[in-house]
Amino acid sequence: MRLSIVISTFTLTLLAAAGVVPTHASGTTIRPLPQNDATSNTTTLSPRFWDDDYPDDAEWATYANKGGALVCGLKGSDLVAGHQMNDQRNPPSAASIWNGNLRQEMHDWYWRDTNPSAHGCEFDTFWHFPNTMRSLGLSAKPREAGGDNVCYKTGHWDPNRQGPDGNRLPIILQWYDHGGKQYQVGLKLHV
């Protein structure tokens, strides 16, 4: 129950941050108060900090539709979500097109396994959500500390790559080739 409240609160926070305000229980859409209108002699009760605090009708429609599509996609079937995403499969689907463990694809794009830090696998002391883990019946501790969790970490670099001097090659100096194009690890495409 508490996890669903957290998820609902998080979803509403995301919708609010995206400029989407949920529909009131009565069915009416909650809109922010309009800007001061010189012709109506009305004043809003909310404080004004910037001239562009409130969206115009076009912006409101754009973000309300975006939020509505998000809610529809989350509550709808896989087919409905696939249609919304303009998936070209028949029938459309929101399911990932990727299958398997993708290890070869990750290696081709220069993602490498690295050693996770010991504290990064501590869901109770480092990530601070032991109650969530406990509520789900899961251990919050790594296997090394008597728990069940085995942590993995991947990085967009090779921690074992050596330079001409035999020392570890810094990330900024690591490049790789994919499909005939040169890429610098962790950075944008360089041709």
Secondary structure, 3 states (H helix, E strand, C coil): CHHHHHHHHHHHHHHHHCCCCCECCCCCECCCCCCCECCCCECCCCCCCCCCCCCCHHHHHHHHHHHHHHHHHHHCCHHHHHHHCCCCCCCCCCCCCCCCCCHHHHHHCCCEEECCCCHHHCCCCCCCCHHHHHHCCCCCCEHHHCCCECCCEEECCCCCCECCCCCECCHHHCEEEECCEEEECCCCECC
